[in-house]
């Protein structure tokens, strides 16, 4: 059914008598019919546009009852992370030292694909097992740390890294662009290739999500995870709490044990 037709059929007052309150009632009616917020917003856009047409084209002096603020907030999808067996399956499919190092840095250091592509050789401090991310999201720099398996993957790559004057760490290894820095799209194509090979649904960003979830389940502080991921707001990091049930489960039973001990 056309959105405007649905609205007109629902109305119990003339179009020119529709008020803000009536629009709010209509929103409730749409939600009662189990329409998703995105669909409700589409209905509101149509109604708002209809009243703008009456005013601007037909020159009918009628106020628009659909205020700009009448938009339902869309829920953001929770970050999807890889289970341990999926991580093992993915890395079993990765044979190239360069690619293994790239995706291990995403998984263990929480680096974004743009940050990995932008890494320079000088930013990696193997002696102190840390990496300086000079240009993170929003131009913010930060320090991340290298786990033992990521360290080994980096060493294996550096041993076979093409000789080049390029300052970037990860380079193209064949074709006309040999020796030049690998691009963001180049890295994304590699994860798409390995995802097909391992028969998994995987993206670069999911490796970052996986790192955050694993740290949270290992009882790392939320503020620590925030710093490592380079989140400006703690609210962004808190989204991982909704997908990390293991920590919630442990905290619940630990707290309940303390409660029951006091009752004995």
C-alpha positions as CSV (number, residue, x, y, z in Angstrom):
1,X,0.0,0.0,0.0
2,X,1.3,3.5,-0.8
3,X,2.6,5.3,2.3
4,X,0.4,8.4,1.7
5,X,-2.7,6.3,0.9
6,X,-2.2,4.4,4.2
7,X,-1.8,7.6,6.1
8,X,-5.0,9.2,4.5
9,X,-7.1,6.1,5.2
10,X,-5.9,6.0,8.8
11,X,-6.8,9.7,9.4
12,X,-10.1,10.5,11.2
13,X,-9.7,14.3,10.5
14,X,-9.2,16.4,7.3
15,X,-5.6,16.6,6.0
16,X,-5.5,20.4,6.9
17,X,-6.4,19.6,10.5
18,X,-3.6,17.2,11.2
19,X,-1.5,18.2,14.2
20,X,1.8,17.2,15.7
21,X,-0.1,15.1,18.2
22,X,-1.9,13.2,15.4
23,X,1.5,12.4,13.7
24,X,2.8,11.0,17.0
25,X,-0.4,8.8,17.2
26,X,0.3,7.6,13.7
27,X,3.8,6.7,14.6
28,X,2.5,4.6,17.4
29,X,0.0,2.9,15.0
30,X,2.8,2.0,12.6
31,X,4.9,0.6,15.4
32,X,1.9,-1.4,16.7
33,X,1.7,-2.9,13.2
34,X,5.3,-4.1,13.8
35,X,6.9,-1.8,11.2
36,X,10.7,-1.3,11.6
37,X,12.0,2.1,12.6
38,X,13.6,2.5,9.1
39,X,10.2,1.9,7.5
40,X,8.4,4.3,9.8
41,X,10.9,7.0,9.0
42,X,10.2,6.4,5.3
43,X,6.5,6.9,6.0
44,X,7.3,10.1,7.8
45,X,9.5,11.4,5.0
46,X,6.6,10.8,2.5
47,X,4.1,12.6,4.7
48,X,6.5,15.5,5.3
49,X,7.2,15.8,1.6
50,X,3.4,15.8,0.9
51,X,2.8,18.8,3.2
52,X,5.8,20.6,1.7
53,X,4.3,20.1,-1.7
54,X,1.0,21.5,-0.6
55,X,2.7,24.6,0.8
56,X,5.4,25.2,-1.8
57,X,3.8,24.1,-5.1
58,X,0.0,24.3,-4.5
59,X,0.6,27.4,-2.3
60,X,-1.9,26.2,0.3
61,X,-1.2,27.9,3.7
62,X,-1.0,24.8,5.8
63,X,1.6,24.0,8.5
64,X,3.6,20.9,8.2
65,X,2.7,18.6,11.1
66,X,5.8,16.4,10.6
67,X,8.6,18.1,12.5
68,X,12.2,17.5,11.5
69,X,12.8,15.8,14.9
70,X,10.1,13.2,14.2
71,X,12.6,10.5,13.2
72,X,12.9,7.2,15.0
73,X,16.4,6.3,16.0
74,X,17.8,3.4,14.1
75,X,19.5,0.7,16.2
76,X,23.1,0.1,15.3
77,X,23.9,-3.6,14.6
78,X,26.0,-5.2,17.3
79,X,29.6,-5.9,16.3
80,X,30.0,-9.5,15.1
81,X,33.1,-11.3,16.3
82,X,34.7,-14.6,15.3
83,X,34.6,-17.6,17.6
84,X,37.9,-19.3,18.4
85,X,37.3,-22.1,16.0
86,X,36.5,-19.6,13.2
87,X,39.8,-17.7,13.9
88,X,41.7,-21.0,13.7
89,X,40.0,-21.9,10.5
90,X,40.7,-18.5,8.9
91,X,44.4,-18.5,9.8
92,X,44.8,-22.1,8.7
93,X,43.9,-20.8,5.2
94,X,46.4,-18.0,5.3
95,X,49.8,-19.1,3.9
96,X,51.5,-15.9,2.8
97,X,53.7,-14.4,5.5
98,X,52.7,-10.8,4.6
99,X,49.0,-11.6,4.8
100,X,49.3,-13.5,8.0
101,X,51.2,-10.6,9.6
102,X,48.5,-8.1,8.3
103,X,45.6,-10.0,9.7
104,X,47.4,-11.0,12.9
105,X,47.9,-7.2,13.6
106,X,44.2,-6.6,13.2
107,X,43.3,-9.5,15.4
108,X,45.9,-9.0,18.2
109,X,46.4,-5.2,18.0
110,X,42.9,-4.1,17.0
111,X,44.2,-2.1,14.0
112,X,41.8,-0.8,11.4
113,X,42.5,-1.7,7.8
114,X,43.5,1.9,7.1
115,X,45.9,1.9,10.0
116,X,47.5,-1.4,8.8
117,X,47.9,0.0,5.2
118,X,49.4,3.2,6.7
119,X,52.0,1.5,9.0
120,X,55.6,2.4,8.4
121,X,58.6,0.3,9.2
122,X,59.7,2.9,11.7
123,X,56.5,2.7,13.6
124,X,57.1,-0.9,14.7
125,X,59.3,-1.3,17.8
126,X,60.0,-5.0,18.0
127,X,62.4,-4.6,21.0
128,X,59.6,-3.2,23.1
129,X,56.8,-5.2,21.3
130,X,54.8,-2.1,20.5
131,X,53.5,-0.2,17.5
132,X,53.0,3.5,17.2
133,X,49.8,4.2,15.2
134,X,50.7,7.7,14.0
135,X,47.5,8.4,12.1
136,X,44.5,6.7,13.6
137,X,40.8,7.6,13.0
138,X,40.3,11.3,13.4
139,X,44.0,12.0,13.2
140,X,44.6,10.6,16.7
141,X,47.8,8.6,17.4
142,X,48.1,5.8,19.9
143,X,50.3,2.9,21.0
144,X,49.3,-0.7,20.7
145,X,51.2,-3.8,21.8
146,X,52.3,-6.9,19.9
147,X,51.3,-10.3,21.2
148,X,53.8,-13.2,20.8
149,X,52.0,-14.8,17.9
150,X,51.7,-11.4,16.1
151,X,55.4,-10.8,16.8
152,X,56.3,-14.2,15.2
153,X,54.1,-13.4,12.2
154,X,55.9,-10.0,11.8
155,X,59.3,-11.5,12.0
156,X,58.4,-14.1,9.3
157,X,57.2,-11.4,7.0
158,X,60.2,-9.1,7.5
159,X,62.5,-11.9,6.5
160,X,60.8,-12.1,3.1
161,X,59.7,-8.5,2.6
162,X,60.7,-7.2,-0.8
163,X,63.6,-4.8,-0.9
164,X,62.2,-1.3,-1.4
165,X,62.7,2.3,-0.6
166,X,59.1,2.5,0.5
167,X,58.6,3.5,4.1
168,X,55.3,1.6,4.4
169,X,55.6,-1.8,6.1
170,X,53.4,-3.9,3.9
171,X,54.1,-4.0,0.2
172,X,52.7,-5.5,-3.0
173,X,54.5,-8.7,-3.9
174,X,53.8,-9.2,-7.5
175,X,52.7,-7.5,-10.7
176,X,53.4,-4.0,-12.0
177,X,53.0,-2.5,-8.5
178,X,55.7,-4.8,-7.0
179,X,57.4,-3.1,-4.1
180,X,54.8,-0.4,-3.7
181,X,52.7,0.0,-0.5
182,X,49.6,-2.3,-0.5
183,X,46.4,-0.3,-0.6
184,X,43.4,-0.6,1.7
185,X,41.4,-2.2,-1.1
186,X,44.2,-4.6,-1.7
187,X,44.0,-5.8,1.9
188,X,40.3,-6.0,1.7
189,X,40.5,-8.2,-1.4
190,X,42.9,-10.5,0.5
191,X,40.5,-11.0,3.4
192,X,37.7,-11.7,0.9
193,X,39.9,-14.3,-0.8
194,X,40.7,-16.1,2.5
195,X,37.1,-15.9,3.6
196,X,36.0,-17.7,0.5
197,X,38.8,-20.2,1.0
198,X,37.9,-20.9,4.6
199,X,34.1,-20.7,3.9
200,X,33.6,-18.0,6.4
201,X,31.9,-14.6,6.5
202,X,34.8,-12.4,7.6
203,X,35.7,-8.8,7.2
204,X,38.8,-6.8,8.3
205,X,36.7,-5.0,10.9
206,X,35.5,-8.2,12.4
207,X,39.0,-9.1,13.4
208,X,39.1,-5.9,15.4
209,X,35.8,-6.7,17.0
210,X,37.1,-10.1,17.9
211,X,40.1,-8.7,19.6
212,X,37.9,-6.4,21.7
213,X,35.6,-9.2,22.7
214,X,38.4,-11.6,23.6
215,X,40.0,-9.0,25.8
216,X,36.7,-8.2,27.5
217,X,36.1,-11.9,28.1
218,X,39.6,-12.1,29.6
219,X,38.6,-9.5,32.1
220,X,40.5,-6.6,30.6
221,X,39.2,-3.2,31.8
222,X,36.9,-1.4,29.4
223,X,39.1,1.8,29.6
224,X,42.1,-0.3,28.5
225,X,40.2,-1.7,25.5
226,X,39.1,1.8,24.7
227,X,42.7,3.0,24.6
228,X,43.9,0.1,22.5
229,X,41.1,0.5,20.0
230,X,41.5,4.3,19.8
231,X,37.8,5.0,20.7
232,X,37.1,8.6,21.5
233,X,34.1,7.7,23.6
234,X,33.7,4.9,26.1
235,X,30.2,4.4,24.8
236,X,31.6,3.0,21.6
237,X,33.6,0.4,23.5
238,X,30.7,-0.4,25.8
239,X,28.9,-1.9,22.7
240,X,31.1,-4.9,23.1
241,X,29.6,-5.7,26.5
242,X,26.4,-6.6,24.7
243,X,28.1,-9.4,22.7
244,X,30.5,-10.6,25.4
245,X,28.3,-12.9,27.5
246,X,31.2,-14.9,29.0
247,X,32.3,-12.0,31.2
248,X,28.7,-11.3,32.2
249,X,28.2,-15.0,33.1
250,X,31.4,-15.1,35.2
251,X,30.6,-11.9,37.0
252,X,27.1,-13.1,37.7
253,X,28.1,-16.4,39.3
254,X,31.0,-14.8,41.2
255,X,28.7,-12.2,42.7
256,X,26.0,-14.7,43.5
257,X,28.5,-16.9,45.4
258,X,29.4,-13.8,47.5
259,X,25.7,-13.1,48.1
260,X,24.9,-16.7,49.2
261,X,28.0,-16.9,51.4
262,X,26.7,-13.9,53.4
263,X,23.3,-15.6,53.8
264,X,24.8,-18.8,55.3
